[in-house]
Amino acid sequence: MHIILTGGTDGIGLSAAKQFLKMGHSLHLTYRSINKLKKLQYFIESKRLSKLVFFYKCDISEPENIKHFVSELSKRKIVFDCLINNAGVILFKKSFNSRGLEKVFAINHLGSFYLTKLLLEKTLIHANGKIINVGSSAHQKASLDFDDLDSKKTRSWYTRYSRSKLCNLLFTFELAKKLKNSGITVNCMHPGIVSTNIAQDRIGLMQFIIKTVLKLKGISPTEGADTIIFLATDKSVSHISGKYFVKRKISKTSPYAENISYAAQLWEASETIVKSFKFK
Ligand SMILES: NC(=O)c1ccc[n+]([C@@H]2O[C@H](COP(=O)([O-])OP(=O)(O)OC[C@H]3O[C@@H](n4cnc5c(N)ncnc54)[C@H](OP(=O)(O)O)[C@@H]3O)[C@@H](O)[C@H]2O)c1
């Protein structure tokens, strides 16, 4: 399989990347940090897997980067079998991308939305392809504020994060409806509480607490990646679309996430934002 994976240089994505490579799949990975990339390259070279991996520098929060990434992918003349929207962040401090959008929303939702949309528009996803969105059980108590979609007005870092993860589900369900007769499937998954570096933006008490909780309670990144690998490779799920998976099983989401009118509204609002992007 030819797989596109965002955020494959650390945590759950890195584990998934290593497992896909061991299975012999070809990977197209985004990276931001060159140091993290070097660690992955060391693994790849030591296992003599270099021919299977292609790297693209891409900050998912920046629309120009995503556009450039897709144009680089299209030059490969490959139709991709699987897209995994995994890159995600927890940011304690509010910050903004070059378009003035709050970064947690820009990375965790809008980046995946824009990347997926461009790949589909350019028919770069195979007719029987799979899209896997990495969501979170953190969506359970979240609701959206359509007048403040990127949560600029919100003080709570957890509200910003949990809303962005609710967006992953609403996006998945609306996209599944739009792709119904296409053969392409799209599902969302929760990896579990996983011991990773996700809380990385500020050294402080909150970061210490989150890291300690993830370390003490979290499963390993390999275990966290298991449902991603399952959704991407197991034949038993190849025709299932528009579902939420936890530990390889279809699971219930919050009632808000199942609301089809919120899903349609989020799609429309996200589309309006990406249509407003002007490029030099
Ligand atoms: N860990 C958990 O307990 C948990 C639970 C539920 C859901 N999740 C979800 O799982 C996914 C992966 O999280 P993780 O725990 O593996 O976190 P992680 O260890 O911090 O890895 C995140 C990956 O995303 C990349 N990334 C972050 N910001 C990016 C950006 N702006 N552009 C491109 N790539 C970017 C990172 O690369 P750089 O560091 O170079 O930016 C890294 O490779 C996220 O979507 C998260 O919401 C995690």
The ligand as an ORCA input file, in Angstrom:
! r2SCAN-3c Opt
* xyz 0 1
  N      -1.395     10.657     23.472
  C      -2.659     10.432     23.804
  O      -2.991     10.008     24.949
  C      -3.751     10.662     22.796
  C      -5.083     10.344     23.173
  C      -6.096     10.541     22.250
  C      -5.803     11.026     20.984
  N      -4.518     11.333     20.643
  C      -4.270     11.859     19.277
  O      -3.238     11.124     18.669
  C      -2.585     11.934     17.675
  C      -1.068     11.808     17.829
  O      -0.720     12.302     19.113
  P       0.549     11.800     19.946
  O       0.080     11.562     21.328
  O       1.260     10.717     19.208
  O       1.409     13.150     19.966
  P       2.976     13.418     19.693
  O       3.797     12.352     20.331
  O       3.218     14.830     20.114
  O       3.086     13.303     18.115
  C       2.410     14.227     17.305
  C       2.970     14.220     15.898
  O       2.287     15.263     15.174
  C       3.267     16.142     14.616
  N       2.779     17.514     14.570
  C       2.417     18.293     15.600
  N       2.076     19.514     15.145
  C       2.229     19.501     13.809
  C       2.059     20.452     12.790
  N       1.678     21.716     13.032
  N       2.309     20.098     11.516
  C       2.734     18.851     11.234
  N       2.922     17.901     12.160
  C       2.684     18.229     13.434
  C       4.473     16.021     15.535
  O       5.650     16.429     14.876
  P       6.509     17.658     15.512
  O       6.659     17.370     16.957
  O       7.750     17.714     14.723
  O       5.638     18.836     15.286
  C       4.454     14.536     15.847
  O       5.074     13.798     14.816
  C      -3.124     13.354     17.873
  O      -4.083     13.626     16.890
  C      -3.787     13.300     19.257
  O      -4.842     14.222     19.395
  C      -3.480     11.167     21.519
*
